[in-house]
Amino acid sequence: MEFNLEVPLDQFFIRSVTEKGIRVLDDYYNSPFIISGQRIVPEWPVKSVDDINETSLQVIFELQPEVILLGTGLSQVFLPAATQAHFFRYGFGFEVMSTDAACRTYNVLAAEGRHVVAALLPPI
């Protein structure tokens, strides 16, 4: 899926989601990564939703976002209640959705100037 969006040059935006990976600028990401408007964490040590825990979420929480988007691959996979509790304990709002939906939502929120962070598992 190719995204066509006029975007400010001082922020990271997702350009496309294809079989080659998730494209940001001219780079393709094929493993889990984290993106915000100002920063990319290229190697998020999570292989599946089951690996998401308080430790793996710390890098996201340190970015102090307004909202966190979790892209869980080809389909939406909800987090266990114990994992969701970490978001509530730290006071962060979050949404869980398929990765392609999270990419589109990230672009919309970032274009609005929101401080959004997306943690994305590849859509494979």
C-alpha positions as CSV (number, residue, x, y, z in Angstrom):
1,M,0.0,0.0,0.0
2,E,1.6,3.3,-1.1
3,F,0.9,6.4,0.9
4,N,0.9,9.8,-0.8
5,L,1.0,12.5,1.8
6,E,2.5,16.0,1.7
7,V,4.5,16.1,4.9
8,P,6.8,18.5,6.6
9,L,10.5,17.7,6.0
10,D,11.4,17.8,9.7
11,Q,9.5,14.8,10.7
12,F,9.5,11.1,10.0
13,F,6.5,9.8,8.1
14,I,5.7,6.3,6.7
15,R,5.8,6.4,2.9
16,S,4.4,2.8,2.2
17,V,3.8,-0.6,3.5
18,T,4.6,-3.3,1.0
19,E,6.1,-6.8,0.7
20,K,9.5,-5.0,0.8
21,G,8.7,-3.7,4.3
22,I,7.6,-0.4,5.9
23,R,9.2,2.5,4.1
24,V,10.4,5.6,6.0
25,L,12.3,8.0,3.8
26,D,14.3,5.6,1.6
27,D,14.8,2.9,4.2
28,Y,12.7,-0.3,4.5
29,Y,12.1,-1.8,7.9
30,N,11.4,-5.6,8.0
31,S,11.7,-6.2,11.7
32,P,9.9,-4.6,14.6
33,F,10.8,-0.9,15.1
34,I,9.5,2.2,16.8
35,I,8.9,5.5,15.1
36,S,8.1,9.0,16.3
37,G,8.2,12.3,14.4
38,Q,11.7,12.9,15.6
39,R,13.2,9.5,16.2
40,I,13.4,5.9,14.8
41,V,14.4,3.0,17.1
42,P,15.3,0.6,14.3
43,E,15.6,-2.6,16.4
44,W,12.8,-3.1,18.9
45,P,13.5,-6.5,20.6
46,V,10.0,-7.9,20.2
47,K,9.1,-10.7,17.8
48,S,5.4,-11.0,18.6
49,V,2.7,-9.5,20.8
50,D,3.7,-12.2,23.4
51,D,7.1,-10.5,23.8
52,I,5.6,-7.1,24.7
53,N,6.2,-6.4,28.4
54,E,7.2,-3.7,30.8
55,T,10.8,-3.9,29.8
56,S,10.2,-3.7,26.0
57,L,7.7,-0.8,26.5
58,Q,10.2,1.3,28.4
59,V,11.8,2.7,25.2
60,I,8.4,3.9,24.1
61,F,7.5,5.3,27.5
62,E,10.8,7.3,27.6
63,L,9.7,9.2,24.4
64,Q,6.8,10.6,26.5
65,P,4.2,10.5,23.7
66,E,0.6,11.8,23.7
67,V,-0.6,8.5,22.2
68,I,1.0,5.1,21.5
69,L,0.0,3.0,18.5
70,L,0.8,-0.7,18.4
71,G,0.8,-2.4,15.0
72,T,0.5,-6.1,15.6
73,G,1.1,-7.4,12.1
74,L,-1.4,-8.5,9.5
75,S,-4.3,-8.5,12.0
76,Q,-5.2,-6.8,15.2
77,V,-4.1,-8.8,18.3
78,F,-5.1,-7.4,21.7
79,L,-2.6,-7.2,24.5
80,P,-3.2,-9.3,27.6
81,A,-4.6,-7.4,30.5
82,A,-1.4,-7.5,32.5
83,T,0.5,-5.8,29.6
84,Q,-2.3,-3.2,29.2
85,A,-1.8,-2.4,32.9
86,H,1.6,-1.0,32.2
87,F,0.2,1.7,29.9
88,F,-2.4,2.7,32.6
89,R,0.2,2.7,35.4
90,Y,2.4,5.1,33.4
91,G,-0.6,7.2,32.2
92,F,-0.2,6.6,28.5
93,G,-3.1,6.2,26.0
94,F,-2.7,3.5,23.4
95,E,-4.4,1.8,20.6
96,V,-3.8,-1.6,19.2
97,M,-4.5,-2.3,15.5
98,S,-3.1,-4.1,12.4
99,T,0.2,-2.7,11.3
100,D,-1.1,-1.1,8.1
101,A,-3.8,0.6,10.0
102,A,-1.3,1.8,12.6
103,C,0.9,3.2,9.9
104,R,-2.0,5.2,8.4
105,T,-3.1,6.4,11.8
106,Y,0.5,7.4,12.7
107,N,0.8,9.6,9.6
108,V,-2.5,11.3,10.2
109,L,-1.7,12.1,13.9
110,A,1.9,13.2,13.1
111,A,0.6,15.4,10.3
112,E,-1.7,17.1,12.8
113,G,1.4,17.8,14.9
114,R,0.5,15.3,17.6
115,H,3.4,13.6,19.6
116,V,2.6,10.1,18.5
117,V,4.8,7.0,18.7
118,A,4.1,3.8,16.7
119,A,5.6,0.5,17.7
120,L,5.3,-1.7,14.6
121,L,5.6,-5.4,14.0
122,P,6.0,-6.3,10.3
123,P,2.8,-7.1,8.5
124,I,3.9,-10.6,7.5
